[in-house]
Amino acid sequence: MKADKKNDRSVRRGGVNPGKTLPGMKEPVCESGIPLLGAVPWGTHFCQFYGAKQDLLDILVPYFAAGLKNNEFCMWITSDPLQPMEAERALSRAVPGLAECKRRGQIEILRHDQWYTRSGRFNAPQVLKGWLNKEAWALANGYCGLRAAGSISWLKDRDRRAFLDYERMVDIAIGEHRMLAICSYSLEKCPLPDIIEVLDTHEFALVRSRGAWRKVAGGRRRAEAALRESEARYRALFEASADGILIADLETRMFRYANPSICRMLGYSGEEILTLGVRDIHPKADLPSVIAMFEAQARGEIAVASVPCLRKDGGIFYADINTAKARIDGRECNIGIFRDITERLKAEDALKRTCADLEVERKLLQDKNIAFREAMNAVEAEKNKMKDEIIVNVNKIILPILKRVRLKGGATRGHLDLLEKSLGTLISSFGRRLTERDIKLTPKEIEISNMVKSGLTTKEISGLMNASPQTIAKHRNNIRKKLGLANKGVNLVSFLQSL
């Protein structure tokens, strides 16, 4: 039966509402119901200073109405001048279904002695544990969080210090929980020193001034804690940064802060580096240009300065340095972030050398390409020359022999031998050289020259050409004259074979 009731309660509430996230916020938020505040994140702990009963109702009635609508578990702890019955009547006018909310246990409205002083005295740890137990119960039963309010007008002087300590504990702890809490303090019963402490232990306060509610910033302790946390976060970044960080006084140019990375880069201990200044970590010869670059950077003319840095051992490395001005501990300072670019410069040098080598290779290849093209042109010219030679040889040597064979009506042994030798001549340059020489041989003389070169006798040539030996001898004499061999003891056959 208990399980059925729990399921029924969940259905009536419409299920779990974990809250929503507004643009720009990281944590889920919920509606406070207070127009001045709007939506607030879980973990908000604030207070209200009131003067009259109506002040309480003006804030707490819409606050709890929104909580019930948001499916939150609500606890309202009252004390004079507002009693539980009055609070319930006022809330029921804003929430018509309040009775059903009470029946299913979504809201409790208690007197202060039923919560804060159940044992007769205020017990801070016991009360804080009670709130945490209520939050755990609410979440286990399908509510999206705990919304609480407590009136503090019951507080006795003997418990005032303990209660303010309790408020500090709540302010520290509540940020980790799905809770909203408002503490209502009577202006009449809260002396000025206590008002200041109350503000310190709450994120903000709501105060009625000239007929309107105003939000007053509080939370000095929370702000201090946040500042300490922020400082610790930046300190961790400062210490862990792989880039070197130096902070120098603008007036003295002496270093005030240095992170471990810059100490490693420069080879100094943290104590040693704080005895140095800008002039001590750059080569003297480069110092004027280094300072000029820093000044140009300060004027916004350059974003990054790449400068040489001097190590303790005298070694030099190059770094990209970004600088920015800041006021630290009341002094104008310059923050420098150093990134060692030694390896990058080595890589750039290697790249330049590689590019230079590639350029040399490119030029060599270009020269080789030119030589190759020239060789190919020569081959092409020789090929064309050979084509021309074949054409000349065929026209001057082969075709006349074939003509003789046809005229004879059949191939004789001599003609065949001559044709075989002439085919060998075809791939030589003999015919073309005879043609090219300025000797003006006739076609018949070229034909006879080819036969003489082949070793045929005058008688054999006369038989092949169907001419008398005397005619062939006459042609041979003319060939000798045109070749410049007349009256010279040069063998015509040997001369022709040498061509």
C-alpha positions in Angstrom: 0.0 0.0 0.0 2.8 2.4 0.8 4.3 1.9 -2.7 0.9 2.6 -4.2 0.6 5.9 -2.3 4.1 6.9 -3.4 3.3 6.2 -7.0 0.0 8.1 -6.7 1.8 11.1 -5.2 4.3 11.1 -8.0 1.5 11.0 -10.7 -0.4 13.9 -9.0 2.7 16.0 -8.9 3.4 15.3 -12.5 6.8 13.6 -11.9 10.2 15.0 -11.0 11.2 18.5 -12.1 14.9 18.8 -11.8 14.9 22.5 -12.5 16.0 24.3 -15.7 19.1 26.1 -16.9 18.9 29.7 -18.1 21.1 31.1 -20.8 24.5 32.0 -19.5 24.1 29.9 -16.3 25.8 26.6 -15.6 23.6 25.2 -12.8 19.9 24.5 -12.9 17.7 27.3 -11.6 14.2 27.6 -10.3 11.7 30.5 -10.0 12.0 32.2 -6.6 8.4 33.6 -6.9 9.8 37.0 -5.7 9.5 39.5 -8.6 12.6 41.3 -7.5 14.7 38.1 -7.8 13.2 36.1 -10.6 15.0 32.8 -11.1 17.8 31.8 -8.8 20.2 28.8 -8.7 20.0 26.0 -6.3 22.2 26.7 -3.3 21.0 30.3 -2.9 21.0 31.4 0.8 19.7 34.9 1.5 17.9 36.8 4.2 15.1 39.3 4.7 14.9 42.2 7.1 11.3 43.0 8.0 9.6 45.5 10.1 6.0 44.2 10.2 4.0 41.0 9.8 2.9 42.0 6.3 6.6 42.3 5.2 7.0 38.6 6.0 3.8 37.7 4.0 4.8 39.9 1.0 8.0 37.8 0.5 7.2 34.4 1.9 3.7 33.7 0.4 4.8 34.1 -3.3 8.1 32.3 -2.4 6.4 29.2 -1.2 3.6 29.3 -3.8 6.3 29.1 -6.5 8.0 26.2 -4.6 4.8 24.2 -4.5 4.2 24.9 -8.2 7.8 23.8 -9.0 7.3 20.4 -7.3 9.6 21.3 -4.4 9.3 20.1 -0.8 8.7 23.2 1.4 9.3 23.9 5.0 8.2 27.2 6.7 9.4 27.8 10.2 7.5 30.6 11.9 7.8 32.7 15.0 6.2 35.9 16.3 4.6 37.9 14.9 3.5 35.2 12.4 2.0 31.9 13.6 1.6 28.7 11.6 -2.2 29.1 11.2 -1.9 32.7 10.0 0.8 31.6 7.5 -1.3 28.7 6.2 -4.4 31.0 5.7 -2.3 33.5 3.8 -0.7 30.8 1.6 -4.0 29.1 0.9 -5.3 32.3 -0.7 -2.4 32.1 -3.2 -2.5 28.3 -3.5 -6.0 27.0 -3.8 -4.8 23.4 -3.6 -2.8 23.9 -0.4 -4.8 21.4 1.6 -4.0 18.6 -0.9 -0.3 19.6 -0.8 -0.4 19.3 3.0 -2.2 15.9 2.8 0.5 14.4 0.5 3.3 15.9 2.6 4.7 18.5 0.2 4.7 21.3 2.8 5.3 21.6 6.5 4.6 24.8 8.5 6.1 24.6 12.0 6.7 26.8 15.0 10.3 27.6 15.7 10.3 25.5 18.9 9.3 22.5 16.7 12.5 22.9 14.7 15.2 25.2 16.0 14.8 24.5 19.8 13.2 21.1 20.1 15.5 20.2 22.9 15.0 23.5 24.7 18.1 25.1 23.5 19.4 25.9 20.0 21.7 23.1 18.7 23.4 24.2 15.4 24.8 20.8 14.3 21.4 19.1 15.0 19.5 21.7 13.0 21.9 21.6 10.1 21.7 17.8 10.0 17.9 18.2 10.1 17.9 20.3 6.9 20.2 17.8 5.1 17.9 14.9 6.1 14.8 16.8 4.8 16.6 17.4 1.5 17.5 13.7 1.2 13.9 12.7 2.0 12.5 15.2 -0.6 14.8 13.9 -3.3 14.1 10.3 -2.5 10.3 11.0 -2.7 10.4 12.6 -6.1 10.7 16.3 -5.2 13.2 18.3 -7.1 14.6 20.0 -4.0 14.0 21.6 -0.6 12.7 25.2 -0.2 13.0 26.5 3.3 12.3 29.7 5.3 13.0 30.4 9.0 12.0 33.3 11.1 14.6 34.3 13.7 12.7 36.6 16.0 12.7 33.9 18.7 16.5 34.2 19.0 17.8 34.8 22.6 20.9 36.8 23.3 22.6 33.6 24.7 22.1 31.8 21.4 22.9 34.8 19.1 26.6 34.0 18.6 25.9 30.3 18.1 23.2 31.1 15.5 25.5 33.4 13.5 28.1 30.6 13.5 25.3 28.2 12.3 24.5 30.7 9.5 28.1 30.6 8.3 28.0 26.8 8.2 24.8 26.9 6.2 26.2 29.5 3.8 29.3 27.2 3.2 27.3 24.0 2.9 24.2 25.0 1.0 26.0 25.5 -2.3 26.5 21.8 -2.7 22.8 21.0 -2.3 19.4 21.4 -4.0 18.2 23.8 -1.4 16.9 27.4 -1.3 16.8 29.1 2.0 15.6 32.5 3.3 16.2 33.7 6.9 13.8 36.4 8.2 15.3 38.8 10.7 13.3 41.5 12.6 14.9 44.9 12.3 13.5 45.7 15.7 15.3 42.8 17.4 18.5 42.8 15.3 21.2 45.3 16.4 23.4 47.0 13.8 26.5 44.9 14.5 24.4 41.7 14.0 22.9 43.1 10.8 26.4 43.4 9.4 27.3 39.9 10.4 24.0 38.6 9.0 24.8 40.2 5.7 28.2 38.6 5.7 26.7 35.1 6.1 24.2 35.5 3.3 24.5 36.0 -0.4 22.2 39.0 -0.4 19.4 40.6 1.7 15.9 41.9 0.9 15.1 45.2 2.7 11.9 47.3 2.4 12.9 50.9 1.9 10.5 53.8 1.1 7.7 51.4 0.3 9.7 49.2 -2.1 11.8 46.0 -1.7 15.5 46.4 -2.5 18.2 43.8 -2.9 21.4 44.5 -0.9 24.6 42.7 -1.7 26.0 40.7 1.1 28.2 37.6 1.3 31.5 39.3 2.2 32.8 36.0 3.5 31.5 34.1 0.5 33.1 36.7 -1.8 36.4 36.4 0.1 36.2 32.6 -0.2 35.5 33.0 -3.9 38.4 35.4 -4.2 40.7 33.0 -2.4 39.5 30.2 -4.7 40.1 32.3 -7.8 43.5 33.3 -6.5 44.3 29.6 -5.9 43.1 28.8 -9.4 45.2 31.5 -11.1 48.2 30.5 -8.9 47.9 26.9 -10.1 47.8 28.1 -13.7 50.8 30.4 -13.0 52.8 27.6 -11.5 51.8 24.9 -14.0 52.1 26.9 -17.2 54.5 25.5 -19.8 55.2 29.1 -20.9 57.5 31.2 -18.8 55.9 34.1 -16.9 57.7 37.1 -15.5 56.1 40.1 -13.9 58.3 43.2 -13.8 57.9 46.5 -12.1 57.4 49.1 -14.8 59.3 51.8 -13.0 62.3 49.9 -11.8 62.2 47.1 -14.4 63.1 44.6 -11.7 61.3 41.3 -11.5 58.6 40.8 -8.8 57.2 37.4 -9.7 58.5 34.4 -11.8 57.0 31.0 -12.5 58.9 27.7 -12.5 59.0 27.5 -16.3 60.8 30.8 -16.7 63.3 29.8 -14.0 64.0 26.6 -15.9 64.4 28.5 -19.2 66.8 31.0 -17.8 68.6 28.6 -15.4 68.0 30.6 -12.2 66.3 29.6 -8.9 63.1 31.5 -7.9 65.1 33.5 -5.4 67.9 34.4 -7.8 65.6 35.6 -10.5 63.8 38.1 -8.2 67.2 39.9 -7.8 67.4 40.5 -11.5 65.8 42.9 -14.0 65.0 43.1 -17.7 68.6 44.1 -18.6 69.9 40.9 -16.9 68.2 38.4 -19.1 69.0 39.7 -22.6 72.4 40.0 -24.4 73.8 43.5 -23.9 74.4 43.9 -27.7 70.7 43.2 -28.4 69.3 45.2 -25.4 68.4 48.4 -27.3 66.5 46.5 -30.0 64.8 44.3 -27.4 63.6 47.4 -25.4 62.5 49.0 -28.7 60.4 45.9 -29.5 58.8 45.9 -26.0 58.0 49.6 -26.4 56.4 48.9 -29.9 54.5 46.1 -28.3 53.2 48.5 -25.6 52.0 50.9 -28.3 50.2 48.1 -30.0 52.3 48.2 -33.1 53.3 44.5 -32.8 51.6 41.6 -31.1 54.6 39.3 -30.4 58.2 40.2 -30.0 60.8 37.5 -30.9 63.9 38.3 -28.9 67.1 36.7 -27.7 67.3 35.7 -24.0 70.4 35.2 -22.0 70.7 32.2 -19.7 72.6 32.1 -16.4 75.3 30.0 -18.1 75.7 32.5 -20.9 73.8 30.5 -23.5 71.3 32.2 -25.7 67.8 31.1 -26.7 65.1 32.9 -28.6 61.6 33.4 -27.2 58.3 34.8 -28.5 57.2 37.3 -25.8 53.7 38.7 -25.2 53.4 41.5 -22.7 50.5 43.3 -20.9 50.3 45.9 -18.3 48.6 45.4 -14.9 48.4 47.0 -11.5 49.6 44.5 -8.9 49.8 45.4 -5.2 49.4 49.0 -6.0 52.3 49.1 -8.5 52.2 49.3 -12.3 53.7 46.1 -13.7 54.4 44.5 -17.0 53.5 40.8 -17.4 55.6 38.9 -19.9 54.8 35.5 -21.2 57.8 33.7 -22.8 57.6 30.8 -25.2 60.9 29.2 -26.1 61.1 29.0 -29.9 64.5 27.5 -30.2 63.2 24.3 -31.6 60.9 26.1 -34.0 63.9 28.2 -35.3 65.9 25.0 -35.8 63.0 23.5 -37.7 62.8 26.7 -39.8 66.5 26.7 -40.5 66.3 23.0 -41.5 63.3 23.8 -43.7 65.3 26.7 -45.4 68.2 24.3 -46.0 65.9 21.7 -47.4 64.3 24.3 -49.7 67.8 25.5 -50.8 68.8 21.9 -51.6 65.6 21.3 -53.4 66.2 24.5 -55.5 69.6 23.2 -56.4 68.1 19.8 -57.4 65.4 21.7 -59.3 68.0 23.6 -61.3 70.0 20.4 -61.9 66.9 18.6 -63.1 66.0 21.6 -65.2 69.5 21.4 -66.8 69.1 17.7 -67.3 65.7 18.3 -68.9 67.3 20.8 -71.3 70.0 18.3 -72.2 67.5 15.5 -72.6 65.3 17.7 -74.9 68.4 18.5 -76.9 69.3 14.8 -77.1 65.8 14.0 -78.2 65.9 16.7 -80.8 69.2 15.2 -82.1 67.6 11.7 -82.2 64.6 13.1 -84.0 66.9 14.9 -86.5 68.9 11.7 -87.0 65.7 9.7 -87.5 64.5 12.2 -90.1 67.9 12.1 -91.7 67.7 8.3 -91.9 64.3 8.5 -93.5 65.7 10.8 -96.1 68.6 8.5 -96.7 66.3 5.5 -97.2 64.2 7.5 -99.7 67.3 8.6 -101.6 68.8 5.1 -101.5 65.6 3.5 -102.7 65.2 6.0 -105.5 68.9 5.9 -106.6 69.9 2.3 -106.0 67.0 -0.2 -105.5 64.5 1.1 -108.0 67.0 1.1 -110.9 67.9 -2.5 -110.2 64.3 -3.6 -110.1 63.7 -1.8 -113.4 66.6 -3.8 -114.9 65.1 -7.0 -113.6 61.7 -6.2 -115.2 63.3 -5.3 -118.5 65.3 -8.6 -118.5 62.1 -10.5 -118.0 63.5 -12.4 -115.0 66.0 -12.2 -112.2 69.6 -13.4 -113.0 72.0 -14.5 -110.4 73.9 -11.3 -110.8 70.9 -9.1 -110.4 69.9 -11.0 -107.2 73.4 -10.6 -105.7 73.4 -7.0 -106.5 70.0 -6.5 -105.0 71.1 -8.2 -101.8 74.1 -5.9 -101.5 72.0 -2.9 -102.4 69.6 -3.7 -99.6 72.6 -3.5 -97.2 73.4 -0.1 -98.7 69.8 1.0 -98.1 70.4 1.4 -94.4 73.7 3.3 -95.1 74.2 6.8 -96.2 76.1 6.0 -99.5 73.4 7.1 -101.9 72.7 10.3 -100.0 76.4 11.1 -99.7 76.9 10.7 -103.4 74.0 13.0 -104.0 75.1 15.5 -101.4 78.7 15.8 -102.7 79.1 18.6 -105.2 80.1 16.1 -108.0 76.9 16.1 -110.1 76.7 12.4 -110.9 74.0 11.4 -113.2 71.4 8.8 -112.1 73.2 6.2 -114.3 76.6 7.1 -112.8 75.2 6.7 -109.3 73.8 3.3 -110.3 77.2 2.2 -111.7 79.0 3.6 -108.7 76.8 1.4 -106.4 77.7 -1.6 -108.6 81.4 -0.7 -108.5 81.2 -0.3 -104.7 79.6 -3.8 -104.5 82.8 -5.2 -106.2 81.3 -5.9 -109.7 83.7 -5.8 -112.7 83.1 -3.8 -115.8 82.1 -6.9 -117.7 79.6 -7.9 -115.0 78.2 -4.4 -114.9 77.8 -4.3 -118.7 75.9 -7.5 -118.6 73.6 -6.3 -115.9 73.0 -2.9 -117.6 72.8 -4.4 -121.1 75.6 -2.1 -122.2 79.0 -2.6 -123.8 82.1 -2.8 -121.6 83.4 0.2 -123.4 80.3 2.3 -122.4 80.7 1.1 -118.8 84.4 2.0 -118.8 83.6 5.4 -120.1 81.1 5.9 -117.2 83.7 4.8 -114.8 86.2 7.3 -116.1 83.6 10.1 -115.8 82.9 9.0 -112.2 86.6 9.1 -111.4 86.9 12.6 -112.9 83.8 13.9 -110.9 85.2 12.3 -107.7 88.5 14.0 -108.3 90.4 10.7 -108.8 91.6 11.3 -112.4 95.3 10.7 -112.9 95.5 9.5 -109.2 96.5 6.0 -108.3 93.4 5.6 -106.1 91.3 2.5 -106.5 87.8 3.5 -107.3 86.2 0.5 -105.5 88.1 1.3 -102.3 87.2 5.0 -102.5 83.5 4.3 -103.0 83.4 1.8 -100.1 84.9 4.4 -97.8 82.1 6.8 -98.4 
